[in-house]
């Protein structure tokens, strides 16, 4: 037994983390069999005790001398000039201040760049000194639903944002602070939530620890203080702290990836900002080249497309609505999908309890969606343990046998978000996994639960949500697409589109393969469908960093290879597209609108146009607002009935009160749309 060799640094000569890590590497390279470094786990600068015990080291006088030399160098050498002597606890709290930038001060946006400098409520200050906005009571008025205002600064590992602001009363999309083009702190009526999944996985509204005492801080019209602080001890990994009026809303330790850019979205109500500063590792003026900045340069072409596209508004015509679920103050539903049976009359619909919560609800209509009957009680008990965005499909195998399938994101893999009901039976162990599924082989009369496509949490079919769309191939097989995070440990970040193929009507599926990925963008929720001549597949994809339009890619070999994703026309920018082809060959595609500057931003809309319009990037023929929602919508189903009626089903907060999300259909015919569109004057 060999005694360990122990050396401790003195209080005046502390061993920095980098030296301790180099010492660790040397020990590892020399295969010394024990290392212990007592201290604060290398957090900041603290004294470390280095203890070595190695037969190989202590059996050789030469090695002993080497060890004593290295220990003397690393343990006793003074730290280089400029490093403060602070305790580990102090190190965690302090943010190194490299620069302090005034982004907004005195009604002038010094480092805030509008997406369109020609917008009426701000002008560029002479001499290039920033932008001057309209002000009231010393506060800058930030307005522009659907617009993103970029902070002209590059953020490093450690920074602190401080702002004093107020939120005017209003309805519709709420104001937000945006990280990296997508990760947002969204302010709603008397509450705040973190939305998005690129900071860490998962960030869900229901999982943010919310102090009810903070609700008054963001009440409409009340001025409050916002502080956002990121600290980092290693590249690409840090902590995030968000506070309102000095009270902590959210703390995320050691899980937050790099945050490089910052932007503000005023939403529908706007933001009134007295001041906004950035301190720490920040550099003013460096912003060009970011996806969001590049998107701003495309605004002129988007506006030209918008001006050429007739806009028809059906959202006020309540007679078109049929409710599958009317939200109440206590209950609501979200993320529906629907399927039309072969008789072109029977419809099934599935959705979640709450926003992104548990599955369980199912309804059936025998009259083309005019009336609906809930059939939840017919479903397997474990279905209430399925989570997030169920999707229902009718698939036929090569022998002609028809099956109904319901796929969900997972069962028992992650905690449930979105306000779903947790008072259910435990997950059946054999049915735990990614992409669980229900099956009916008798046209929906009875249902059974099949094994998940990835049982036991096997990551083969890991996903953010299950198949967003499935299309039939010319050989009778089906191709399904969905999305996931590129990093298996962070399913909701750096998104990619993957596909799988079934040759037996949905019973078995091939290993998923990546078919769509663009660095700096987040492609998700693909709609894959055939061209009218059946010679090509198109995949329309949501772009979740909001860096421009949606994206699309094409395949001319039945999905074996795909083109590089490119921008869609402006009018197709949005989320979770679903579409049909009309008898005259035109396309009708419904989705949640996220086109920059759109009058129906964040609303349920339809786009009408030809496949050639889409393929060649042309504006299309008509854009239709189908529903007015006061919060969220989309994730629709769309079907064409024999009499020409289209049934578009979505969810949304259709009343401006405390009632939660409803699930509702909107009924319309293309002849009605065409007639109204002809009366709209557009630019050539």
HURAKA-V817919 format. One record per residue. N is the residue number from 0. RES is the residue in one small letter. PHI is phi in degrees with one decimal (* if undefined). D_LAST is the distance of its C-alpha to the last C-alpha in Angstrom with 2 decimals. Layout:
BEGIN
N	RES	PHI	D_LAST
N	RES	PHI	D_LAST
END
This chain:
BEGIN
0	x	*	89.46
1	x	-106.5	88.05
2	x	-74.8	87.51
3	x	-71.6	84.02
4	x	-97.3	83.43
5	x	-120.9	81.82
6	x	-133.9	80.45
7	x	-118.8	78.79
8	x	-76.1	76.86
9	x	-85.3	78.07
10	x	-64.5	76.25
11	x	-81.6	75.91
12	x	-125.2	74.60
13	x	-85.5	71.94
14	x	-95.3	70.38
15	x	-69.0	66.58
16	x	-58.7	64.50
17	x	-63.1	63.61
18	x	-68.8	67.33
19	x	-61.5	68.21
20	x	-69.5	65.55
21	x	-66.6	66.87
22	x	-60.5	70.36
23	x	-59.1	69.20
24	x	-63.6	67.75
25	x	-61.5	71.03
26	x	-61.9	73.03
27	x	-63.6	70.80
28	x	-62.3	70.97
29	x	-89.8	74.78
30	x	59.2	74.92
31	x	-75.6	76.83
32	x	-89.4	76.93
33	x	-149.2	76.44
34	x	-133.0	74.25
35	x	-137.9	74.05
36	x	-118.9	72.30
37	x	-86.5	73.22
38	x	159.5	70.89
39	x	-99.8	67.49
40	x	53.3	65.78
41	x	64.7	64.68
42	x	-85.3	62.59
43	x	76.5	62.73
44	x	-113.2	66.07
45	x	-152.3	69.26
46	x	-75.7	72.67
47	x	-120.9	72.96
48	x	-104.8	76.04
49	x	-107.1	75.95
50	x	-120.9	78.36
51	x	-125.1	79.11
52	x	-136.0	81.43
53	x	-152.0	81.80
54	x	-56.8	84.84
55	x	-64.9	83.44
56	x	-69.4	82.94
57	x	-82.0	86.26
58	x	-83.2	88.39
59	x	-122.7	87.86
60	x	-62.1	89.06
61	x	-63.3	86.55
62	x	-65.3	83.66
63	x	-61.3	85.10
64	x	-63.4	85.06
65	x	-60.3	81.46
66	x	-62.0	80.47
67	x	-62.8	82.25
68	x	-65.0	80.54
69	x	-62.4	77.03
70	x	-64.2	77.82
71	x	-62.6	79.10
72	x	-65.4	75.94
73	x	-81.9	73.48
74	x	-85.7	75.40
75	x	-108.9	77.00
76	x	-64.3	74.71
77	x	-62.3	73.12
78	x	-65.0	69.38
79	x	-65.7	67.47
80	x	-60.1	66.88
81	x	102.2	64.06
82	x	-88.6	64.30
83	x	-73.2	65.36
84	x	-95.4	68.21
85	x	-125.9	66.60
86	x	-71.3	67.47
87	x	-62.0	65.22
88	x	-63.5	64.39
89	x	-64.5	63.42
90	x	-62.9	61.31
91	x	-68.0	59.28
92	x	-88.3	58.55
93	x	-86.8	57.72
94	x	-111.6	54.41
95	x	-57.7	54.90
96	x	-96.7	53.18
97	x	-93.6	51.67
98	x	-163.7	49.30
99	x	-119.9	48.12
100	x	-114.9	44.55
101	x	-90.3	43.25
102	x	-81.8	39.71
103	x	-134.0	39.46
104	x	-159.4	42.03
105	x	60.4	42.32
106	x	80.8	38.73
107	x	-113.4	37.48
108	x	-88.1	35.74
109	x	-71.5	37.56
110	x	-132.2	36.48
111	x	-117.4	33.53
112	x	-108.1	30.14
113	x	-75.1	27.01
114	x	-67.8	24.08
115	x	-141.4	21.83
116	x	-59.6	23.89
117	x	-88.6	21.45
118	x	-63.5	22.23
119	x	-66.5	24.02
120	x	-92.6	27.42
121	x	-154.7	28.53
122	x	-135.4	28.67
123	x	-76.0	30.19
124	x	-71.9	33.79
125	x	-55.1	34.71
126	x	85.6	36.43
127	x	74.2	34.70
128	x	-86.1	37.03
129	x	112.1	34.68
130	x	-128.7	32.44
131	x	-109.0	33.54
132	x	-103.9	32.42
133	x	-64.5	33.24
134	x	-127.4	36.84
135	x	-139.6	39.16
136	x	54.3	42.90
137	x	75.9	42.59
138	x	-113.7	40.11
139	x	-71.7	36.69
140	x	-97.7	34.02
141	x	-96.0	31.81
142	x	-133.2	28.82
143	x	132.0	25.56
144	x	-60.6	25.49
145	x	83.8	24.24
146	x	-103.5	24.77
147	x	-120.7	27.53
148	x	-105.8	29.44
149	x	-91.0	31.36
150	x	-79.4	34.92
151	x	-81.9	35.38
152	x	-159.9	38.60
153	x	-105.2	40.04
154	x	-98.0	42.57
155	x	-104.6	45.81
156	x	-67.8	48.42
157	x	-123.2	49.71
158	x	-155.4	47.78
159	x	-132.8	47.90
160	x	-102.7	45.05
161	x	-128.5	46.18
162	x	-145.7	44.06
163	x	-114.9	44.71
164	x	-153.5	41.95
165	x	-137.7	41.29
166	x	-112.3	38.76
167	x	-63.2	37.50
168	x	-65.9	37.72
169	x	176.5	34.66
170	x	-121.6	33.51
171	x	88.6	31.24
172	x	-54.8	30.92
173	x	-96.1	33.73
174	x	-64.0	34.09
175	x	-153.1	35.20
176	x	-100.1	36.77
177	x	-117.0	35.34
178	x	-104.8	37.37
179	x	50.7	35.98
180	x	81.7	32.52
181	x	-144.1	33.75
182	x	-76.5	37.27
183	x	-129.7	37.17
184	x	-98.5	39.61
185	x	-102.0	37.86
186	x	-97.0	39.21
187	x	-115.9	39.28
188	x	-60.4	41.08
189	x	58.1	44.57
190	x	-163.6	44.53
191	x	-132.8	43.16
192	x	-145.7	42.64
193	x	-95.2	41.93
194	x	-125.5	39.12
195	x	116.3	38.30
196	x	-130.8	40.61
197	x	-94.6	40.35
198	x	-77.3	43.12
199	x	-163.2	45.65
200	x	-114.5	45.96
201	x	-98.9	45.84
202	x	-106.3	44.44
203	x	-127.2	44.11
204	x	-55.0	43.99
205	x	-72.7	47.24
206	x	-96.8	49.06
207	x	-76.3	48.47
208	x	-66.6	51.77
209	x	-110.2	50.80
210	x	-91.0	53.26
211	x	-55.9	52.81
212	x	-68.0	54.05
213	x	-81.6	50.86
214	x	-58.5	48.73
215	x	-66.8	49.41
216	x	-64.0	48.17
217	x	-109.1	44.50
218	x	-59.8	44.78
219	x	-54.2	41.89
220	x	87.1	42.39
221	x	-87.4	45.47
222	x	-76.8	45.53
223	x	-143.9	46.83
224	x	-103.8	47.51
225	x	-118.1	45.84
226	x	-132.0	47.46
227	x	-123.7	46.31
228	x	-128.1	48.73
229	x	-118.4	48.74
230	x	-123.5	51.90
231	x	-140.0	52.54
232	x	-110.4	55.73
233	x	-153.4	54.23
234	x	-58.1	51.02
235	x	72.8	48.26
236	x	-144.6	50.46
237	x	-158.3	50.98
238	x	-114.1	51.43
239	x	-128.5	49.08
240	x	-134.0	50.18
241	x	-123.6	48.08
242	x	-132.6	49.75
243	x	-119.2	48.86
244	x	50.0	51.17
245	x	79.6	53.59
246	x	-102.7	53.89
247	x	-72.0	52.89
248	x	-88.2	50.13
249	x	-153.3	50.02
250	x	-129.3	52.03
251	x	-120.2	51.22
252	x	-86.9	54.00
253	x	55.1	53.55
254	x	-128.8	50.58
255	x	-94.9	47.53
256	x	-72.2	45.70
257	x	-63.2	44.25
258	x	-113.8	41.89
259	x	-107.4	40.03
260	x	-132.2	37.09
261	x	-137.2	36.62
262	x	-147.9	33.66
263	x	-123.4	33.18
264	x	-119.8	30.84
265	x	-73.8	31.04
266	x	62.7	29.81
267	x	-78.2	29.35
268	x	-82.0	32.41
269	x	97.4	32.34
270	x	-135.9	35.28
271	x	-109.6	37.52
272	x	-114.0	39.23
273	x	-80.4	42.28
274	x	-156.4	42.96
275	x	-151.5	42.18
276	x	-126.9	44.26
277	x	-124.1	44.71
278	x	-134.4	48.11
279	x	113.9	49.65
280	x	-81.7	48.28
281	x	-129.6	45.02
282	x	-130.9	43.42
283	x	-73.8	41.02
284	x	93.9	38.04
285	x	-95.2	37.75
286	x	-146.9	34.57
287	x	-59.4	32.19
288	x	98.9	31.80
289	x	-71.4	31.98
290	x	-55.6	29.41
291	x	-65.6	28.35
292	x	-66.5	28.00
293	x	-63.4	25.99
294	x	-62.6	23.61
295	x	-61.8	23.13
296	x	-72.2	21.85
297	x	-90.8	18.99
298	x	-59.9	17.69
299	x	-61.2	14.95
300	x	-69.2	13.35
301	x	-64.3	14.06
302	x	-63.5	12.45
303	x	-65.0	9.11
304	x	-65.8	9.64
305	x	-61.4	10.95
306	x	-66.5	8.19
307	x	-90.8	6.01
308	x	-111.0	9.43
309	x	-58.0	11.07
310	x	-114.7	14.48
311	x	-117.9	17.53
312	x	-113.9	20.92
313	x	-105.9	24.12
314	x	-66.7	26.30
315	x	-88.5	28.27
316	x	-92.3	29.32
317	x	-65.9	32.69
318	x	-66.0	33.76
319	x	-83.0	31.68
320	x	-91.7	33.87
321	x	-131.8	37.01
322	x	-91.1	39.10
323	x	-86.5	41.00
324	x	-148.4	42.42
325	x	-94.9	42.30
326	x	-63.6	42.81
327	x	-123.4	45.79
328	x	-66.3	47.16
329	x	-101.9	49.28
330	x	-132.5	47.28
331	x	-158.6	43.77
332	x	-135.8	42.05
333	x	-153.2	39.29
334	x	54.4	37.42
335	x	-82.4	37.65
336	x	-134.7	36.97
337	x	-134.9	37.53
338	x	-140.0	38.53
339	x	-103.9	38.48
340	x	-80.1	41.62
341	x	-65.2	42.04
342	x	-76.8	42.75
343	x	57.2	39.12
344	x	-136.8	40.62
345	x	-85.3	42.51
346	x	-124.9	40.75
347	x	-119.8	42.25
348	x	-136.0	40.95
349	x	-128.6	42.34
350	x	-157.6	41.72
351	x	-105.5	43.63
352	x	-85.5	45.81
353	x	77.5	44.01
354	x	-85.5	41.26
355	x	68.7	42.00
356	x	-93.1	45.57
357	x	-74.0	47.94
358	x	-81.3	47.12
359	x	143.2	49.09
360	x	-71.7	46.96
361	x	-147.6	46.05
362	x	-134.8	45.12
363	x	-128.9	45.03
364	x	-123.6	43.32
365	x	-106.0	44.65
366	x	-132.3	42.19
367	x	69.8	38.75
368	x	90.0	38.51
369	x	-76.0	39.51
370	x	-135.7	42.72
371	x	-135.4	43.98
372	x	-125.4	47.47
373	x	-73.7	48.44
374	x	-127.7	50.56
375	x	-54.1	51.28
376	x	-65.8	55.01
377	x	-80.7	54.70
378	x	-92.5	53.52
379	x	-58.9	55.78
380	x	-60.3	57.11
381	x	-71.2	55.90
382	x	-61.0	52.25
383	x	-71.1	52.27
384	x	-94.5	52.86
385	x	-73.3	49.63
386	x	-130.6	47.06
387	x	76.7	43.29
388	x	48.2	40.35
389	x	-66.1	42.05
390	x	-131.3	40.08
391	x	-117.0	41.23
392	x	-140.0	40.84
393	x	-112.1	42.30
394	x	-122.0	43.54
395	x	-119.4	45.61
396	x	-84.6	48.15
397	x	-60.6	49.09
398	x	-86.9	51.85
399	x	90.7	49.47
400	x	-78.8	50.62
401	x	-100.2	47.94
402	x	-131.4	48.03
403	x	-101.7	46.22
404	x	-123.4	45.89
405	x	-121.7	45.13
406	x	-107.3	44.65
407	x	-130.0	44.84
408	x	-68.9	44.75
409	x	-163.1	48.49
410	x	-135.1	51.76
411	x	77.3	54.18
412	x	-87.4	52.82
413	x	-124.4	51.37
414	x	-61.6	51.88
415	x	-83.5	49.79
416	x	-114.4	47.00
417	x	76.4	44.69
418	x	78.9	47.42
419	x	-67.7	48.70
420	x	-77.4	52.17
421	x	-89.0	54.82
422	x	-88.0	57.64
423	x	-133.1	57.68
424	x	-67.7	60.08
425	x	-59.7	60.31
426	x	-65.7	58.27
427	x	-65.3	60.19
428	x	-53.4	61.00
429	x	-68.6	60.38
430	x	-106.9	56.89
431	x	-80.3	55.82
432	x	154.5	53.07
433	x	-85.4	49.42
434	x	53.7	47.29
435	x	-68.2	49.79
436	x	-154.5	49.11
437	x	-107.7	50.11
438	x	-136.6	50.67
439	x	-128.8	51.04
440	x	-110.2	52.26
441	x	-132.9	52.64
442	x	61.3	49.11
443	x	88.2	49.50
444	x	-74.5	52.93
445	x	-134.7	54.61
446	x	-135.9	53.49
447	x	-128.9	55.22
448	x	-104.9	54.45
449	x	-97.7	54.35
450	x	-61.0	55.02
451	x	-59.2	52.12
452	x	-64.9	50.44
453	x	-126.2	51.94
454	x	-68.9	55.17
455	x	69.3	57.13
456	x	83.8	54.36
457	x	-52.9	54.13
458	x	-79.7	50.86
459	x	-54.2	49.76
460	x	-111.5	47.08
461	x	-58.7	46.62
462	x	-160.4	43.24
463	x	-84.7	41.32
464	x	-149.2	40.48
465	x	-69.0	41.26
466	x	-42.1	39.08
467	x	-79.3	35.52
468	x	-161.7	34.80
469	x	-136.3	36.80
470	x	-127.5	35.62
471	x	-84.7	37.83
472	x	-93.0	38.37
473	x	-66.7	39.14
474	x	-89.0	42.85
475	x	93.6	43.12
476	x	-75.1	43.25
477	x	-124.5	40.91
478	x	-113.5	39.08
479	x	-115.6	38.65
480	x	-122.8	36.87
481	x	-150.7	37.62
482	x	-133.2	37.77
483	x	-155.3	40.58
484	x	-80.6	41.53
485	x	-62.7	42.29
486	x	-87.3	45.53
487	x	-58.1	47.82
488	x	-79.5	49.41
489	x	-134.0	46.14
490	x	-63.9	44.22
491	x	-104.9	41.34
492	x	-124.5	40.57
493	x	53.3	38.78
494	x	-75.2	37.26
495	x	-138.8	37.01
496	x	-98.3	36.00
497	x	-125.1	38.88
498	x	-140.1	39.48
499	x	-142.8	42.50
500	x	-124.5	43.29
501	x	-117.8	45.66
502	x	-106.6	47.27
503	x	-126.6	49.41
504	x	73.0	47.06
505	x	99.5	46.98
506	x	-71.8	50.70
507	x	-124.9	50.57
508	x	-135.6	47.80
509	x	-72.1	47.61
510	x	-60.7	47.74
511	x	-62.6	44.36
512	x	-128.3	42.66
513	x	-76.4	39.96
514	x	-124.5	36.68
515	x	-143.3	34.16
516	x	-156.6	34.86
517	x	-133.9	33.08
518	x	-56.2	35.23
519	x	86.4	33.96
520	x	-129.0	31.94
521	x	-122.7	33.20
522	x	-85.6	31.91
523	x	-160.1	33.00
524	x	49.0	32.62
525	x	-72.7	31.27
526	x	-106.8	29.83
527	x	-105.5	30.86
528	x	-151.3	29.80
529	x	-93.0	29.65
530	x	-69.7	26.84
531	x	-56.1	26.72
532	x	-89.8	28.81
533	x	65.0	31.27
534	x	-92.9	31.26
535	x	-146.7	29.83
536	x	-106.7	30.19
537	x	-122.5	27.56
538	x	-122.4	28.63
539	x	-93.7	26.28
540	x	-130.2	28.05
541	x	-64.5	28.08
542	x	-112.3	28.38
543	x	-86.9	31.02
544	x	-90.2	31.18
545	x	55.4	27.78
546	x	-91.1	26.96
547	x	169.0	23.29
548	x	-89.2	21.60
549	x	-68.9	23.65
550	x	-130.5	24.79
551	x	-146.1	25.24
552	x	-143.6	27.62
553	x	-135.0	28.47
554	x	-135.2	31.72
555	x	-112.6	32.55
556	x	-131.7	36.28
557	x	60.6	36.58
558	x	85.9	36.42
559	x	-67.3	39.03
560	x	-134.7	36.67
561	x	-132.0	33.26
562	x	-70.8	30.61
563	x	-67.5	30.11
564	x	-59.9	28.00
565	x	-132.4	24.47
566	x	-67.7	21.73
567	x	-82.5	19.78
568	x	-58.0	16.10
569	x	-53.0	15.90
570	x	-67.9	15.79
571	x	-102.8	19.10
572	x	-76.6	21.01
573	x	170.7	24.20
574	x	-124.7	27.73
575	x	50.0	29.69
576	x	-67.4	27.10
577	x	-140.0	28.35
578	x	-147.0	26.62
579	x	-138.7	27.23
580	x	-106.2	26.00
581	x	-80.1	25.40
582	x	-57.3	27.15
583	x	-85.1	23.95
584	x	94.5	23.55
585	x	-70.9	20.77
586	x	-105.5	21.66
587	x	-121.8	22.19
588	x	-125.9	23.16
589	x	-110.1	24.71
590	x	-174.9	25.72
591	x	-85.0	26.36
592	x	-72.2	23.22
593	x	-136.0	23.64
594	x	-73.0	20.16
595	x	-57.9	20.43
596	x	77.8	19.33
597	x	-72.1	18.59
598	x	-69.0	19.57
599	x	-112.3	21.56
600	x	-57.4	23.25
601	x	67.2	26.54
602	x	-115.9	25.97
603	x	-84.7	26.13
604	x	-132.6	22.71
605	x	-127.3	21.37
606	x	-114.1	18.45
607	x	-118.9	17.52
608	x	-176.6	16.15
609	x	-93.8	17.69
610	x	-62.4	20.14
611	x	-67.3	18.12
612	x	-56.6	15.19
613	x	-65.0	17.96
614	x	-61.4	19.81
615	x	-99.3	17.09
616	x	74.3	15.69
617	x	-83.1	12.27
618	x	-60.0	11.07
619	x	104.4	12.48
620	x	-105.1	12.14
621	x	-155.0	13.83
622	x	-124.0	15.97
623	x	-125.8	19.15
624	x	-87.7	21.85
625	x	-93.9	25.05
626	x	-151.6	27.73
627	x	-101.5	28.59
628	x	-121.0	31.10
629	x	-94.5	33.11
630	x	-171.5	33.97
631	x	63.1	32.86
632	x	179.7	31.58
633	x	97.9	30.38
634	x	52.5	32.60
635	x	-97.5	31.75
636	x	-116.2	32.75
637	x	-146.6	30.51
638	x	-142.1	31.86
639	x	-107.6	30.95
640	x	-90.8	33.74
641	x	-57.9	34.73
642	x	-86.0	33.43
643	x	91.5	29.86
644	x	-72.7	30.38
645	x	-101.3	29.13
646	x	-114.5	31.50
647	x	-109.5	30.14
648	x	-112.2	33.04
649	x	-145.4	32.97
650	x	-128.4	35.09
651	x	171.1	34.55
652	x	-90.9	36.16
653	x	-87.2	34.91
654	x	-122.3	37.25
655	x	-89.5	37.53
656	x	-149.0	41.29
657	x	-84.5	43.83
658	x	-70.8	43.03
659	x	-82.5	42.06
660	x	-60.0	39.41
661	x	-104.6	39.03
662	x	-110.6	38.05
663	x	-145.1	35.79
664	x	-103.7	33.74
665	x	-120.3	30.60
666	x	-111.7	30.27
667	x	-158.2	27.15
668	x	-123.1	25.90
669	x	-65.7	22.64
670	x	-62.4	22.74
671	x	-64.9	22.70
672	x	-66.2	19.67
673	x	-60.1	17.69
674	x	-62.5	18.82
675	x	-71.6	17.84
676	x	-64.7	14.39
677	x	-63.9	13.63
678	x	-89.3	14.55
679	x	-92.4	12.19
680	x	-82.9	9.39
681	x	-130.2	6.43
682	x	-78.4	3.79
683	x	-68.7	0.00
END
